[in-house]
Amino acid sequence: MIDKAYGIIPFYRDNKGYYYLLIRHNAGHWAFPKGHQNSGETALQTACRELEEETGLRDFEIYRGKSFIERYCYLLEGDLVEKTVEYFIVEVSKDSIINIQKEEIQDFKWADFNEAIELITFKECRELFVDVNQYLSRLRR
């Protein structure tokens, strides 16, 4: 079985560096906002809708032209599921207000790279996050 989802990696920056928004899903793991596509949506539209639904964020700047792919497998009722999540990057204001979707999200945290890498639950997501951080660091130079 193949499962596709789309997500957003939100960040803000200040003179100390980058801070990333992590969410703790009700299943208990720390990651980024993501979800499944509705009929008629593009990948980016799906990701933006999920970001708004899960965090309340509406005002952001999309970094177009680059997305990041996370791949992993898991078992669902004895069937192997091959999951692919395409993430887009958005920059938000440091003063953004987060309103989490209680039905799906337990908590959220703004974290710098070191704290985020410790919080992110799954290896594949941590590896993707390293790539995102390196990409943003190269852009800043």
Number of C-alpha atoms within 10 A of each C-alpha: 10 9 11 14 17 26 27 27 22 24 21 19 14 9 5 7 11 17 22 22 21 22 24 21 20 13 9 12 16 23 21 23 26 22 20 17 18 11 7 8 12 12 18 19 15 22 27 24 24 21 23 19 18 23 21 16 20 15 12 16 12 16 12 10 7 11 15 16 14 17 13 13 13 11 10 9 7 7 9 12 15 14 15 16 21 18 25 23 22 17 18 19 15 12 7 13 11 15 15 20 15 12 9 14 20 16 17 18 16 17 17 18 16 9 13 21 17 11 18 20 15 13 11 13 20 18 13 15 22 13 13 18 16 10 12 14 12 8 8 7 5
